[in-house]
Amino acid sequence: MFGRFTAPMEVAEKRRELVLWIMVTVESLLFLCACCAEIPPRKVVWDGDCNPHIRLKRSEETVIIDNGLVEVTIENPSGHVMGIKYMGMDNVLECGNPNSNRGYTVYYYLFKFQTISSIAYIFLSSYWDIVWDDNAFDKMETKHVKVVAHTDDLVELSFTKKWHFTTDHGKAVPLNIDKRFVVQRGVPGLYMYGILERRHDFPEAQMYQLRIVFKLKEDKFGFMALSDTRQGIVPRGGDRDSSRSQTLAFKEAVLLTNPSNPQLKGEVDDKYQYSCENKDNKLHGWVSDDDAVGFWIITPSNEFRTGGPHKQDLTSHVGPIALSMFVSTHYTGIDIDVTYKKGEAWRKVFGPVLIYLNSASSDDDHRNTLWNDAKRQLSEEIERWPYNFTRSRDFPHAEERGEVCGQLLVRDRCLDEEPTQAQSAFVGLAAPGNAGSWQTEGKGYQFWAQTDNTGRFNIKNVRAGEYNLYAWVHGFIGDYKLDLNITIQPGNKINLGTLIYDPPRNGPTLWEIGIPDRTAAEFFVPEPHPAFVNTLCLDAADKFRQYGLWDRYSELYHHGDLVYTVGVSNYSRDWFFAHVPRNTGNGTNWSTTWQIKYNLQDVNEEGNYTLQLALAAASYAELQIRFNDREAVEPCFTTSRIGYDNAVARHGIHGLYRSYTIIIPGKRFHKGDNAIFLTQTRSHGSFDAVMYDYIRLEAPAG
């Protein structure tokens, strides 16, 4: 009898186990739902047929593109990148933070049911933003999404918003916005570009900054790479809090006093120490050492950036943050043109840039492996430029662009009767303007090339439009501009023949200080104070990026201002890189006067001498020049108030270039000993300063 009831008892026991399992499961699901309480259930809609190469999935909240190498999640319809999953990762439950979070930081809760050691992954948040009137931030949220293309080879999405006066005036930047995202088969990354438009009836606006921001996972990415020499572990974002750091002369610069990584204690962190010139800002990013994964921003062309090849801008900084900068007033100040008037129609494409991900085996050299692979990918992207896969009509492909070539010679008759070849000169096409105006041109496209050893240049892939041709030549002061408007039409090639640049020159050289290269790099850059070092800037070429170098002037010249004796002094040792005020130590600054001593064996009192002065930077400065009379009430020359580039505080070795040709009557000179007094009169702050590029005294023409 007993055996007859065994099976029902086993069934009952199994039922109890099943009920218990269901209860645990329900409780777990309720807990998970609580985590996601503010996220509505997703209704998934597949776009078209299932594509074996690139899958596109749309829901009410997101659009997801998956090419098997990366999975990109974009918020619908704002166009913010919510996540990038690298190399795929199964069995992941994702909960994003609510849309009301205006910090635009996206949190992910990961529940892994299996570990696959060969899989690396990354989550991040990313958005476009713009700074406009009265320093207002606009995250450039869009309202509509459209699938522009979905083929075996790529997916391109368009996120758009039209500006309307009745709903957007005073609330949103007056722009029509079209943000594009492209994922290609076989490419572990995401291409991004934007088409921005102002109609003629839009209100006046100033647009100071335009960029794409990427916030990476802080617990993953701690190694920053900007160049072959500027690489290293950097602080976490929280290390800049007051409990872990001390703010220095300005909010961007902090001294790490209690960082999460003890090895960084005593170092300085400042985002401007990681700046780079446009011409060199092609690749930068981050490495996750735990996963041996790299995240890189690749910019194969500078045609859409403003200010020309030498404008400096931000790259990456602690957070970890990676930036793709398109427009800014950094290192130029308000001298760059960022004002758009009512009635001024404008349309421009920014990008594409490539967000590239790579991985390596977790060995001791994975950082170099990832960096070198990213450089290889950069070379490939440069070869592919201009891209032929973009679907916007506003981005012309190679056959829709033009080309300009020629040869540039320099004619300086005091050096050589015959013109010489302009070697390694920068030659470019930019919006019509005055000589040198490309430095402050902030709205159009620019196209630049360097000459070869014979002065020949070839500017390729130029968009259709009207341009002026500009140039500057290493070793010669001034700016060249061809007195001719150049109209580029699709497919045409223009040969300008031989062009001759006559640099400023009135007479033979009596003496010179520096090298005409538009920077102060050849002058004396002191060692940083041992208490204020950033190890990413230890290379000799980057020493000028160290914090607090401006204060070293007052330490080195505590008995009096700089005196330079021609024929005795050496500018690389005896000419300080920046003409700054004197720090008196009690919270005040004094203006400073530098002196150049020289000897003239003969003086032509009837003739005119010429002082050629080239400045590499100026910030809230006024430079007054006196000859042989330091106490003269009126200077022989003044620049008046010039400059907003703030290059000293932002660890630059140059800002905007300026040159002056100063005529001095011979009667101001003496036979024998002479002196020139250079007074930087303004001292309201430590950073009121100029940087010199080159100074030359010329005798009267023979």
Secondary structure, 3 states (H helix, E strand, C coil): CHHHHHHHHHHHHHHHHHHHHHHHHHHHHHHHHHHCCCCCCCCCEECCCCCCCCEEEECCCEEEEECCCEEEEEECCCCCEEEEEECCCCCCCCCCCCCCCCCCCCCCCCCCCCCCCCCCCCCEEEEEEEEEHHHEEECCCCCEEEEEEECCCEEEEEEEECCCHHHHCCCCCCCEEEEEEEEECCCCEEEEEEEEEECCCCCCEECCEEEEEEEECCCCEEEEECCCCCEEECCCHHHHCCCCEEECCCCCCEEECCCCCHHHCCEEECHHHHCEEHHHCCEEEEEECCCCEEEEEECCCCCCCCCCCCCEECCEECCCEEEEEEECCCCCHHHCCCEECCCCCEEEEEEEEEEEEEECCCCCCHHHHHHHHHHHHHHHHHHHCCCCCCCCCCCCCHHHCEEEEEEEEECCCCCCCCCEECCCCEEEEECCCCCCHHHHCCCCCCEEEECCCCCEEEEEEECCEEEEEEEECCCCCCCEECCCCEEECCCCEEEEEEEEECCCCCCCEEEEEECCCCCCCCCECCCCCCCCECHHHCCHHHHHHCCCHHHHHHHHCCCCCCEEECCCCCHHHHCECCECCEECCCCCEECEEEEEEEEECCCCCCCEEEEEEEEEEEEEECEEEEECCCCCCCCCEECCCEEECCCCCCCCCCCCCEEEEEEEEHHHCCCEEEEEEEEECCCCCCCCEEEEEEEEEECCCC
